[in-house]
Structure formats: C-alpha cells, structure tokens
Amino acid sequence: MEPASGSGAKNAAFALTADRIFDGHRWHERAAVLIERGLVRGIAAAGDVPAALPRHDLPVGTLLAPGFIDLQVNGGGGILLNDDPTPAAMAAIARAHRRYGTTACLPTFITDTFAKAKAAIAAARVTAGKDGILGLHLEGPFISPARPGIHPPDRIASATLADLEWLTGLASAGRSLITLAPECVPAGFVRTLVGAGVRVSAGHSEASAAVMMAAIADGLSGVTHLHNAMPAMMAREPGIVGTALCEPRLTAGIIADAIHVDPLVVRASFAAKGADGIALVTDAMPTVGSTEDGFELLGRSIKLHDQKLTDQSGTLAGAHLDMASAVRIAVTLAGVPTGDALRAASLTPARYLRIDRERGSLQAGSRADLVALTPTFHALATWIGGERFDAHE
C-alpha cells in the first residue's frame, strides 16, 4: 500500500470530512477532522472548516474512525514472525495490515526456541515506535501443556525464576506483553515481570479462578484470545473465562472471525464486559494481505479453506482475519453496536497499553491515525501520522 498523493502528506494541514465520524467516545454527523503536522487538532462541523484549510471530502456514506490497534498479529503479507524474528519482518507485517485500517500493532511470536524468542525481543527494541510497531507480544513458551493449541508441545517450557532475567528485557522493547499460564509459573513470577514494566496476559491456560485472582493481585492485566485455548466457564468452575467476564481489571482479547468464537458468544462477552473491557484482535497469520493459501508453521503444514486456517489434524492455526473484518463481523453477525466495535478495535487496546493519550481516539493532540470505512466496514484508506495510504486488494 503506497501513500496517496495530494490527500494528506506528513506535516501538512488539512481537513477530512465524512458523513459520520466516531472519535473513540462519541459520534459526529457530517463533520471534519482537522489535522496539522501529523496530529489531530479537533473535530468541527463540515460547514465550519476554515476556508484556507485544504479539504478532502470522503465518499458519501464513509465512516471515519481512529486507526485500529492490534495486540496479536503473528504475520501478514506472506511473512510469519517466527520464521524471521527481525525488525524488517516486523515492519513488513505491519505494512501488510495497514490496508485494513491497522495503524499500530504488536507483532506476535509464538512458542519456539529461547534463542529465537530472545531475537524477537531484540528486534522489537530496534523497531518499537517505528513503522506502526508498538512492541512485541511474546505468546509462550510458558503455557500449559494441556492447552497448546497450535503451539508446538515440544517447545513449551517450564518457567524458572532464572527466566526472568531475559524476559524482563521486554520492558525495553516498547509496549510489549507476554502471554503465559499463571498456574505454570513460580510464585512471584508475574509480580516481578509487572514490576519491571512488562504487561502480562493469561492464555493457553487452565488456571482456576483462585489462581487468576492471585495473578491479578500480582498485576496480571489481560486475557489472550478469550474462550480459546482455555476451559469453558462452568457453574462451579468459573476459571479464566468467568474471571475475565466479571473482573474489570482485565482486558480480554477476542478473535471475532465467526470461527474461533461464535458470534453469540462475542455478543455475550461484550454484554458482560462492555467495549472498555474487550479488545478485538486478529491472531493473523501470513495469509492476510497475501495471495497464499497456506504456509509452514514450525514444521506443520497449514492450509486456508473457507476462511479457516488449520493443520492436518484440524487444529486451528491462528486466523485469516484483518481488523476491518473483525469490526464488520462483530457488528453484522454478533450484533455489537458499531461504536462499541470501533472502540474495542482502537481505544480499548490503546488504554491497555497505556498509550491512549496519543492513540486510540481523535481527541485534540492525538496522533492523526485514522481509518476510513465504507458503510459495509471495508477499509478505504488509512492515515498514519497524517500520511494517507489507500487500500488496494
């Protein structure tokens, strides 16, 4: 996706007008976002745009919203981060997702060798804050062998206190986080990571509600792909799901592709936590933004069929999903209000990463990161720091 000429260049001052604008909190009808030097200066009625300010009217029916922030993206554009844990690969993955409205993301590295995990952390240190990359999501290797999902069982590791030495390096790798199973790490492990500045999320886990509450007291703040790779909530065993749905200190990611989670369960999750507690994520794989219909994942052949990615045994292997599609599915299939779906794709993940003063909304002084969507929630264009990129299939 290349920058579009004449419609929002870096450091320029201009106005974007649209039929509907969602600023992260509320709606504005037939309004304009005023942008200068890569920042939002405010929102005005379309008729109140200063005459001297260059004005770009978006097509009839266009919806303008804060750019999407994806907390979990394994790959895109034919690239899998595990295959190439380098700054160049991270930048390429972020570029592949721009066409779908994602203006910032956490490239995600799943369970693999310690050497490659450390390489991913080093790469994130170099590239965090550039090219739409916020940091790294390290998903594993300290997860439950009982809930591996597509993670290779032979590379799932038992955590020791000695592992904290290299894991705390995530704190200097941008706004990074680690997914782990709270029941599979030593006492004090979560507390030490959080104290060092690393965000910790529970996932691929069979933690009880009691274990979850203890981890929350130690600073655990997220749940990775809610409902997947964890037991379902039961009447007398609330587990991770029950804890996530009722605990306001947790932000839960959810894969709204109508495959990983039934749309009715997506709606129920939003009803329980609200849009301020749910972050839409893609769990995207290399097929997104690519013509490829498969790839190799740590020695396993993954194929795309009917929008579903699976290995030969039928195990789901991430998702063939982009953020615009996640919003569309949340709204049209799950019945989530449009504003809630947009907030879950932007402001909620920004708050989780504590970057909501500069990203996730269109308030004065925030970065001019925006997405223009058709009435059917397909991305038309993306602005990153005021620079426009048109969507191309």
C-alpha positions in Angstrom: 0.0 0.0 0.0 1.6 3.2 -1.1 0.9 6.8 0.1 -1.7 8.5 -1.9 -0.6 11.8 -3.3 -2.5 15.1 -2.6 -4.6 13.7 0.2 -2.8 14.1 3.4 1.0 14.3 3.5 3.2 14.3 6.5 3.4 17.7 8.3 0.6 19.1 6.1 -2.5 20.9 7.5 -5.8 19.7 6.1 -9.4 18.6 6.9 -11.0 15.3 6.3 -14.8 15.4 6.0 -17.1 12.4 6.3 -20.7 11.6 6.8 -20.0 10.0 10.2 -17.0 10.3 12.5 -16.5 8.3 15.6 -13.9 9.9 17.8 -13.4 6.9 20.1 -16.1 8.1 22.5 -19.0 9.6 20.5 -20.4 10.2 17.0 -20.2 13.3 14.9 -22.5 13.6 11.9 -21.3 15.3 8.7 -18.2 16.6 10.3 -14.5 17.1 9.7 -11.3 16.0 11.5 -8.8 18.9 11.4 -5.2 17.7 11.1 -1.9 19.5 11.3 1.7 18.2 11.5 0.5 14.7 11.9 -1.7 15.5 14.9 -5.5 15.9 15.3 -6.3 19.5 16.1 -10.0 18.9 16.7 -13.3 18.0 15.1 -15.6 20.6 13.5 -18.9 20.6 11.7 -18.3 20.2 8.0 -19.6 23.7 7.3 -17.2 25.2 9.8 -13.9 24.1 8.2 -11.8 27.2 7.7 -11.8 28.3 4.0 -8.0 28.4 3.9 -7.6 24.8 5.0 -7.3 22.2 2.3 -10.3 20.0 2.5 -10.7 16.3 1.4 -14.3 15.1 1.2 -14.6 11.4 1.6 -17.2 9.5 -0.4 -20.8 9.6 0.6 -21.5 7.1 3.4 -17.9 7.0 4.6 -17.3 6.4 8.3 -14.1 7.8 9.8 -12.7 6.4 13.0 -9.5 6.1 15.0 -6.9 3.7 13.4 -7.1 0.2 14.7 -4.6 -1.2 17.2 -4.0 -5.0 17.0 -2.5 -6.6 20.1 -2.0 -10.0 18.5 -0.7 -10.4 14.9 1.5 -13.3 14.1 2.0 -12.5 10.4 0.8 -10.9 7.2 1.9 -10.3 3.7 3.3 -13.9 3.4 5.5 -13.4 6.5 5.4 -15.3 9.8 7.3 -13.6 12.6 8.5 -17.0 14.0 10.3 -17.6 10.7 12.1 -14.3 10.7 12.2 -12.5 14.1 13.8 -9.4 12.7 12.9 -5.6 12.5 12.4 -6.0 8.8 9.9 -8.8 9.2 8.0 -6.8 11.9 7.8 -3.8 9.6 6.6 -5.9 6.7 3.8 -7.5 8.8 2.7 -4.0 9.9 2.6 -2.8 6.3 0.5 -5.7 5.2 -2.1 -4.8 7.8 -2.3 -1.1 7.0 -4.6 -1.6 4.1 -7.2 -3.0 6.6 -7.1 0.0 8.9 -4.5 -1.2 11.4 -2.3 1.8 12.2 -0.3 0.1 15.1 0.2 -3.4 16.3 2.1 -5.9 18.4 3.8 -8.4 16.1 3.4 -11.7 17.9 5.9 -14.5 18.4 4.5 -17.9 19.5 6.2 -20.7 21.4 9.6 -21.5 19.9 13.2 -21.8 21.0 14.6 -19.5 23.6 17.2 -18.2 21.1 14.5 -17.1 18.6 12.4 -15.6 21.4 15.3 -13.5 22.5 16.0 -12.5 18.9 12.3 -11.3 18.7 12.8 -9.2 21.8 16.0 -7.7 20.4 14.2 -6.9 17.1 11.4 -5.2 19.0 13.9 -3.0 20.8 15.1 -1.7 17.5 11.8 -1.1 15.8 9.3 -0.3 18.6 7.8 3.2 17.9 8.5 2.9 14.1 6.5 1.6 11.2 3.4 1.2 13.3 5.1 -1.3 15.6 4.4 -0.7 19.3 6.4 -3.6 20.7 6.3 -7.4 20.9 3.7 -9.9 22.0 5.5 -12.9 23.3 2.9 -15.7 23.3 4.5 -18.5 25.2 6.6 -20.6 25.8 5.4 -20.7 29.5 2.0 -22.0 28.7 0.0 -25.1 29.8 0.9 -28.4 28.0 -2.8 -29.2 28.4 -3.8 -26.2 26.2 -1.2 -25.9 23.5 -3.5 -25.0 20.6 -1.2 -24.8 17.6 1.9 -24.2 19.7 4.5 -27.0 19.4 4.3 -29.1 22.5 8.0 -29.9 22.4 8.8 -26.2 22.8 6.5 -25.4 25.7 8.8 -24.8 28.7 8.5 -24.8 32.5 9.3 -21.3 33.8 12.0 -20.8 36.4 13.0 -17.7 38.3 16.1 -17.6 36.1 14.0 -16.9 33.1 13.0 -13.5 34.5 16.5 -12.2 33.5 15.8 -12.4 29.8 12.0 -11.9 29.9 12.3 -8.5 31.7 14.1 -7.4 28.5 10.6 -7.0 27.2 10.3 -3.8 29.2 12.8 -2.1 27.0 11.1 -3.4 23.8 8.3 -0.8 23.5 4.8 -1.6 24.8 5.3 -5.3 25.0 3.5 -8.1 26.7 3.8 -11.8 27.4 1.1 -14.4 27.4 1.6 -17.2 30.0 -0.3 -19.7 32.0 -0.4 -18.4 35.6 -0.6 -21.9 37.0 2.6 -22.9 35.3 5.0 -20.2 36.6 6.7 -19.9 40.0 5.3 -17.7 42.8 6.3 -14.1 42.3 6.9 -14.6 38.6 4.0 -12.4 37.4 4.7 -9.8 40.1 8.4 -9.5 39.0 7.5 -9.1 35.4 4.9 -6.4 36.1 7.2 -4.6 38.4 9.8 -4.5 35.7 7.3 -2.9 33.3 6.1 -5.9 31.3 2.4 -6.4 30.7 1.2 -10.0 31.5 -1.8 -11.7 30.0 -3.2 -15.2 30.8 -3.7 -17.6 27.9 -3.2 -21.2 26.8 -4.1 -22.0 30.4 -6.3 -24.0 32.7 -5.9 -21.6 35.6 -8.7 -21.7 38.3 -10.5 -18.5 39.3 -8.4 -18.6 42.5 -5.2 -18.7 40.6 -6.4 -16.0 38.3 -7.3 -13.7 41.2 -3.9 -14.2 42.8 -2.2 -13.4 39.5 -4.4 -10.2 39.1 -3.3 -9.2 42.6 0.3 -9.5 41.3 -0.5 -7.3 38.3 -1.8 -9.6 35.6 -4.0 -7.4 33.3 -5.0 -9.3 30.2 -6.6 -12.4 28.8 -5.4 -13.7 25.4 -8.0 -14.8 22.9 -10.8 -15.2 25.4 -12.7 -18.5 25.1 -9.9 -20.2 23.0 -7.2 -22.5 24.5 -8.9 -22.4 27.9 -11.7 -24.3 29.6 -15.3 -23.0 29.2 -16.9 -21.4 32.2 -18.9 -23.9 34.3 -21.4 -23.4 37.1 -19.0 -24.3 39.8 -15.7 -23.7 37.9 -15.6 -20.2 36.5 -12.0 -20.5 35.5 -10.3 -17.9 33.3 -13.5 -17.1 31.3 -15.7 -16.4 34.3 -12.9 -14.3 35.9 -12.3 -12.4 32.7 -16.0 -11.6 32.2 -16.6 -10.2 35.7 -13.2 -8.7 36.6 -12.8 -5.0 35.4 -9.0 -5.1 35.9 -8.7 -7.5 33.0 -8.8 -6.6 29.3 -9.7 -9.6 27.2 -8.7 -10.0 23.6 -11.2 -11.8 21.4 -10.9 -13.2 17.8 -14.2 -12.1 16.1 -13.9 -14.2 12.9 -17.1 -16.3 13.5 -14.8 -19.3 13.6 -12.8 -19.1 16.8 -15.7 -17.7 18.8 -19.4 -18.0 17.9 -20.9 -14.5 17.2 -23.4 -15.0 20.0 -20.6 -15.6 22.4 -18.9 -12.5 21.1 -22.1 -10.5 21.9 -22.4 -12.1 25.3 -18.7 -11.2 26.1 -19.4 -7.5 25.1 -22.6 -7.5 27.2 -20.6 -8.8 30.2 -17.5 -6.6 30.0 -18.5 -3.7 27.8 -16.4 -2.3 25.0 -13.9 -0.9 27.5 -13.0 -4.4 28.6 -12.8 -6.2 25.2 -10.0 -5.7 22.6 -10.7 -7.1 19.1 -7.6 -8.9 17.9 -6.8 -10.7 14.7 -4.4 -13.5 15.6 -3.5 -13.0 12.0 -1.3 -15.4 10.0 0.8 -14.8 6.8 -2.2 -15.4 4.5 -3.6 -12.0 5.4 -2.6 -9.4 2.8 -1.3 -12.2 0.6 -2.5 -14.5 -2.2 -1.0 -17.5 -0.5 -3.4 -20.3 0.7 -1.1 -21.9 3.1 2.3 -21.8 4.9 4.6 -23.8 7.2 4.3 -23.3 10.9 7.2 -24.8 12.9 7.2 -27.9 10.7 3.5 -28.2 10.3 1.6 -27.5 7.0 -1.2 -25.0 7.5 -3.9 -24.7 4.8 -6.6 -22.0 4.3 -10.0 -23.3 3.4 -13.3 -21.4 3.8 -11.5 -18.6 5.7 -10.3 -21.2 8.2 -6.6 -22.0 8.9 -5.9 -25.5 10.2 -3.2 -28.1 10.3 -3.7 -31.7 9.0 -5.4 -32.7 12.3 -7.9 -29.8 12.0 -6.4 -27.7 14.8 -7.0 -24.0 14.3 -3.7 -22.2 13.4 -4.3 -18.6 14.1 -6.7 -16.7 11.9 -7.2 -15.4 8.4 -8.6 -12.1 9.7 -7.9 -8.4 9.5 -9.2 -5.7 11.9 -11.7 -4.2 9.5 -13.2 -7.7 9.1 -13.2 -8.2 12.8 -15.2 -5.0 13.3 -17.6 -5.9 10.5 -18.2 -9.4 11.9 -18.7 -8.0 15.4 -21.3 -5.6 14.1 -23.1 -7.6 11.5 -23.0 -11.1 12.9 -22.6 -10.6 16.6 -24.9 -7.5 16.9 -22.3 -5.4 18.7 -23.1 -1.6 18.4 -20.9 0.0 15.8 -19.3 2.4 18.3 -18.5 -0.4 20.7 -16.9 -2.5 18.0 -14.8 0.5 16.9 -13.8 1.3 20.5 -12.7 -2.3 21.0 -10.5 -2.0 17.9 -8.8 1.2 18.9 -9.3 3.0 22.3 -9.5 -0.2 24.4 -6.2 -1.7 23.2 -4.7 1.8 23.5 -5.8 2.0 27.1 -4.5 -1.4 27.8 -1.1 -0.4 26.6 -1.4 3.0 28.3 -0.9 5.0 25.1 -4.5 6.4 25.0 -3.3 10.0 25.3 -1.7 9.7 21.8 -3.6 6.9 20.1 -7.0 5.2 20.0 -9.1 8.3 19.8 -9.5 11.5 17.7 -9.0 14.0 20.6 -7.1 17.2 20.1 -3.3 16.4 20.3 -3.6 12.7 19.5 -1.7 11.2 16.5 -3.6 11.5 13.2 -4.0 7.8 12.9 -7.4 7.1 11.2 -9.2 4.7 9.1 -12.0 5.4 6.5 -14.6 2.7 6.2 -17.3 2.0 3.7 -20.9 1.6 5.1 -20.1 -2.2 5.0 -17.0 -1.8 7.1 -14.4 -2.3 4.3 -11.3 -0.1 4.6 -11.0 2.7 2.0 -7.9 4.4 3.3 -5.6 4.6 6.4 -3.8 7.7 7.8 -0.7 7.2 9.9 0.6 10.4 11.5 -1.4 12.3 8.9 0.0 10.4 5.9 -2.6 8.7 3.8 -2.3 5.1 2.5 -5.0 3.9 0.1 -6.3 0.3 0.4 -5.6 -2.0 -2.5 -6.7 -5.6 -2.8 
